[in-house]
Amino acid sequence: MRRDQRNALGVFALLAATCFAQVPKAPSVSMAPVGAVTAQRTKQTTVELDFRVASGFHINSNTPKSEFLIPTSLKMDPPTDIVLGKIHYPAGKDLTFPFSPEEKLNVYSGDFTIKLAVHPLSSVVPGKYAMRGTLRYQACDNAQCFPPKTLPVNFDVKVVKEKSQGRRNPAQSPHVHN
Amino acid sequence: MSISEQPDDQGPEKPGTPDGNPDMNSPAAPVGRRSERNPLALVVVAMIAAAMLYFGFHMARRAGSEPSAFMGKSTVAPDFKLETLDGKDMRLSDLRGKAVLLNFWATWCGPCKIETPWLVELQKEYGAQGLQVIGVAMDDSGKDDIQKFAKDMGVNYPVLLGKEAVGEAYGGVPALPESFFIGRNGKIVERIIGLKGRGDIEDAIKKALNTESGSAPSTANADLPSPK
């Protein structure tokens, strides 16, 4: 195959891939890579997890307005002696469907951040630890809903020793030795 | 010479010049011809890409309302046997002679919650003319949740506990709600994907009611999924 033909074919394949990539068949939620997290032993460190809901879709917030709706929820399975603090979900946005303005939903769309506190106990050996979990969500667009899905949530935490308190010399006896 | 006229087999590739360009002395790649061919190739690629973009978006827009070729109009609705909330078995083929609105839904589906009261009203309005609405709950949650939802919504038609195999037989049902309107002869006359207006549902019901009851083809059960 000639070079110009190969180039044309390459451009064509790229455009075709772009074309089909722009027509999502199903909603998607993705997580941005988490930067380096360093957590000091015995201290609580907040980790921000950034998610993105694909354009045109929304997912229920953590507190949807109906008991039957599936809330977005994060579940983590931390290593032993790394305690998880409270998970802080953002407030959702109220949304109504065009056919039923009185039926209110509470949703996440676009970008949203879930904050998670990690607290390594004093027994944790300093080093890098893998945090594994899942985000469960259920997505809809303006007319239809898709079955619940789970997204893997993985990041590493580097546990370091607690900072030393600046040791003082023990108090000296005022007694003068001769 | 156009691109299509070039032979597929050019033989072993000729090495390029040291600056990375092809060998300009090669008879297979004369300078003059190359300068003419490149713009043409780019125009063709651009036209094909534009056509793909147009059809891609067009298909995506249509996907919410048009039946697929697989489960199009005049397809015999695949028969199935599912359990009702009362614990009894129900077969679609038991309803032959009636117009059936087969509504796939779930308790977690907001648009389904909006649509359900309409289905209740339409069952009341057209039931005497031979309409039977059937709800197929595609929930993973337990029977109790489905039962509570149906009770809260005042559902006046049978609700069946859905199985994935039945969804597969109806084209996968990747999103909810999705409704199939089945004529008295057992053939699908309309399909509505997603939440549409009450009027659209009513029009499709009328279409199903206006069908003649006839003997269904012998292959009606060919796609019968084996219950899981």
Interface residues (C-beta under 8 A of the other chain):
Chain A: M1 R2 R3 D4 Q5 N7 A8 V11 F12 L15 A16 C19 F20 Q22 V23 K25 A26 S66 F68 L69 I70 F97 F99 S100 E103 L105 Q138 C140 D141 N142 A143 Q144 C145 F146 P147 P148
Chain B: I3 Q6 D8 Q10 P22 A28 A29 R34 R37 N38 A41 L42 V44 V45 I48 A49 M52 L53 G56 F57 M59 A60 G64 A106 T107 W108 C109 G110 P111 C112 K113 I114 M138 D140 D145 F149 P174 A175 L176 P177 E178 I193 G194 L195 K196 G197
